[in-house]
Amino acid sequence: MIRINLLGQARPKAGRRQVDTGAALPLLFVGIGAVVGILVLGYYYHSLQTQLNDENKKIKTLTAQKTELESIKQQVEAFEKQKATLQQRVGIIEQLQRDRTGGQELLDMIANTVSRTENLWLSSLTRKGNNLALEGSSATLNSVANFITALKRSGYFQKVEIKESRQDEKNVAIQTFTFQISAEVAPQQAGPSPQAKSASAPAKTGATPPAKKG
């Protein structure tokens, strides 16, 4: 439809609508803040994830080392047990050798000492390692003292002690004394001295007198 302006006046031009920027700025700042926050959180998450991966690797390494150390520990414990067993066996063998070495000589020496001591006899002799326990009887206490002195001078013992000595009340007819003696055998390398051997050897009789000169 055609319109005709009869008044002859110019029509006013339509003006442009102004945009309200006051409400858009806060939204813009919120969006920028959200983007920055997302970036910061992403970086923080990436850092934590990297640290977590590193810690997991360390845990795996330490776990492997722990397993290896436990295996080594078990091997060491097994070796220590074997070592203790071998040491015990060696000790038993050495003890048997010590008991066997010189055992007959020791018995012979004690038997000779008893035979040379008047009015004294043994009723029991027990050996445990290097320790001897002797029990016996005698007619006098002097015989016990002489027997102990002979044992000390033999060189076979490094310690001789009397444990008990008392009168035998069971034997009323004859006065006798019972005694208990403990003796510690000397080390094998400290064998009987030449003086002890000569003292323990029985005296030879019927020796040929030296020939007279001239």
matplotlib code that plots the C-alpha trace (Angstrom):
import matplotlib.pyplot as plt

x = [0.0, 1.3, 1.2, 1.1, 2.5, -0.2, 1.3, 4.6, 6.7, 9.6, 9.2, 11.5, 14.1, 14.0, 16.9, 19.2, 18.6, 21.5, 22.9, 23.1, 26.8, 26.4, 24.9, 27.3, 30.5, 29.9, 29.1, 32.3, 34.4, 32.6, 33.5, 37.1, 37.3, 35.9, 38.4, 41.3, 40.0, 39.7, 43.3, 44.6, 42.7, 44.0, 47.6, 47.2, 45.6, 48.3, 51.0, 49.3, 48.9, 52.6, 53.6, 51.3, 52.9, 56.3, 55.3, 53.8, 57.1, 59.0, 56.7, 57.2, 61.0, 61.0, 58.7, 61.1, 64.0, 62.1, 61.4, 65.1, 66.2, 63.8, 65.2, 68.8, 67.7, 66.3, 69.5, 71.6, 69.4, 69.8, 73.5, 73.7, 71.7, 74.1, 77.1, 75.7, 75.1, 78.6, 80.1, 78.2, 79.4, 83.0, 82.7, 81.4, 84.2, 86.9, 85.4, 85.5, 89.0, 90.0, 88.3, 90.0, 93.4, 95.3, 92.3, 94.2, 97.3, 95.1, 93.4, 96.8, 98.2, 95.2, 95.5, 99.2, 98.6, 96.0, 98.2, 101.1, 98.9, 98.6, 95.2, 93.2, 91.0, 88.5, 84.9, 83.8, 85.3, 83.2, 84.4, 82.4, 84.5, 87.6, 86.1, 86.7, 84.7, 86.4, 84.9, 86.6, 87.5, 90.7, 91.8, 93.2, 92.8, 96.5, 96.1, 93.5, 95.8, 98.7, 96.5, 95.4, 99.1, 100.1, 97.3, 98.4, 102.1, 101.2, 100.9, 97.6, 95.4, 95.3, 92.9, 92.3, 89.8, 88.3, 84.5, 83.8, 85.6, 83.9, 84.1, 82.1, 79.5, 78.4, 81.6, 81.8, 84.4, 87.2, 87.5, 87.4, 86.8, 84.9, 85.9, 84.8, 87.4, 86.9, 89.7, 90.0, 92.1, 94.8, 94.9, 96.5, 99.4, 100.3, 101.1, 102.7, 106.1, 109.2, 109.4, 105.8, 106.5, 109.5, 107.5, 104.6, 106.9, 107.4, 110.9, 113.1, 114.4, 117.5, 119.4, 123.0, 125.4, 128.1, 131.3, 134.1, 137.2, 140.5]
y = [0.0, 3.5, 6.1, 9.8, 12.5, 15.3, 17.4, 17.8, 17.2, 14.9, 11.7, 11.2, 8.5, 5.5, 5.6, 2.6, 0.8, 1.1, -2.2, -2.5, -3.6, -3.3, -6.8, -8.5, -7.5, -9.7, -12.6, -12.0, -11.9, -15.1, -16.9, -15.8, -16.8, -20.2, -20.8, -19.7, -22.0, -24.9, -24.3, -24.1, -27.2, -29.0, -28.1, -29.0, -32.4, -33.1, -32.3, -34.6, -37.3, -37.1, -37.2, -40.2, -42.0, -41.3, -42.5, -45.7, -46.3, -45.8, -48.2, -50.9, -50.4, -50.6, -53.6, -55.4, -54.5, -55.7, -59.0, -59.4, -58.4, -60.9, -63.6, -62.7, -62.6, -66.1, -67.3, -65.7, -67.3, -70.7, -70.2, -69.3, -72.4, -74.6, -72.9, -73.5, -77.1, -77.6, -75.8, -78.1, -81.2, -80.0, -79.3, -82.8, -84.3, -82.3, -83.2, -86.9, -86.6, -84.8, -87.5, -90.2, -88.7, -89.5, -91.2, -94.5, -92.7, -90.7, -93.8, -95.5, -92.5, -92.5, -96.3, -96.0, -93.1, -95.0, -98.1, -96.0, -94.3, -96.5, -97.3, -95.6, -97.0, -95.6, -96.6, -94.3, -92.3, -90.2, -88.0, -85.2, -83.4, -82.2, -82.6, -85.7, -86.7, -89.3, -91.0, -93.4, -94.4, -94.3, -95.4, -92.0, -88.4, -88.2, -90.8, -88.5, -85.5, -87.5, -88.7, -85.1, -84.0, -86.8, -85.8, -82.2, -83.1, -85.5, -82.7, -84.1, -81.7, -78.0, -78.0, -80.6, -79.9, -82.0, -81.7, -83.7, -85.9, -87.5, -90.5, -93.5, -94.2, -97.4, -99.2, -99.5, -102.2, -100.3, -96.5, -95.3, -92.0, -91.4, -88.6, -86.8, -85.1, -83.0, -82.6, -80.6, -82.2, -79.9, -79.1, -81.7, -79.5, -79.1, -82.8, -84.3, -82.9, -85.0, -84.8, -86.1, -88.9, -90.0, -89.7, -91.8, -94.5, -97.4, -97.7, -100.3, -103.0, -105.2, -102.5, -103.5, -101.5, -99.5, -101.3, -100.4, -98.9, -100.8]
z = [0.0, -0.9, 1.7, 0.8, 3.2, 2.9, 5.6, 3.9, 7.0, 7.0, 8.9, 11.8, 11.3, 13.5, 16.0, 16.8, 20.0, 22.6, 23.8, 27.7, 28.4, 32.1, 32.5, 30.0, 31.9, 34.9, 32.7, 30.8, 34.0, 35.3, 32.0, 32.2, 35.8, 35.0, 32.2, 34.4, 37.2, 34.9, 33.7, 37.2, 38.3, 35.2, 36.0, 39.6, 38.7, 36.2, 38.9, 41.4, 38.8, 38.0, 41.7, 42.2, 39.3, 40.7, 44.1, 42.6, 40.8, 44.0, 45.9, 43.2, 43.4, 47.3, 47.2, 44.8, 47.1, 50.2, 48.5, 47.5, 51.1, 52.6, 50.3, 51.3, 55.0, 54.7, 53.1, 55.9, 58.6, 56.9, 56.7, 60.3, 61.3, 59.2, 60.7, 64.3, 63.4, 62.0, 65.0, 67.3, 65.4, 65.4, 69.1, 69.8, 67.7, 69.4, 72.8, 71.9, 70.7, 73.9, 76.0, 74.0, 73.9, 77.0, 78.6, 79.2, 80.5, 82.9, 84.3, 84.6, 86.5, 88.9, 89.4, 90.2, 92.5, 94.4, 94.7, 96.0, 98.6, 101.8, 103.3, 100.5, 97.7, 95.2, 94.9, 92.0, 89.2, 86.9, 84.0, 82.4, 79.8, 81.6, 85.1, 87.3, 90.3, 92.6, 95.6, 98.0, 101.5, 103.6, 107.0, 107.9, 106.8, 106.1, 103.3, 101.7, 102.0, 100.5, 97.6, 96.8, 96.9, 94.5, 92.1, 92.1, 91.5, 88.6, 86.1, 84.7, 86.6, 87.0, 89.9, 92.6, 95.5, 98.2, 98.4, 101.4, 104.0, 107.0, 109.1, 107.9, 110.6, 108.9, 109.5, 113.3, 113.6, 111.8, 111.7, 108.1, 106.3, 103.1, 100.8, 97.6, 95.3, 92.2, 89.7, 86.5, 83.8, 82.4, 78.7, 76.5, 75.5, 79.1, 79.6, 82.6, 83.4, 83.3, 87.1, 87.4, 85.0, 86.9, 90.2, 88.8, 87.3, 89.7, 91.2, 89.6, 91.8, 91.4, 89.6, 88.7, 90.9, 89.0, 88.5, 90.8, 89.4, 89.6]

ax = plt.figure().add_subplot(projection="3d")
ax.plot(x, y, z, "-o")
ax.set_aspect("equal")
plt.show()
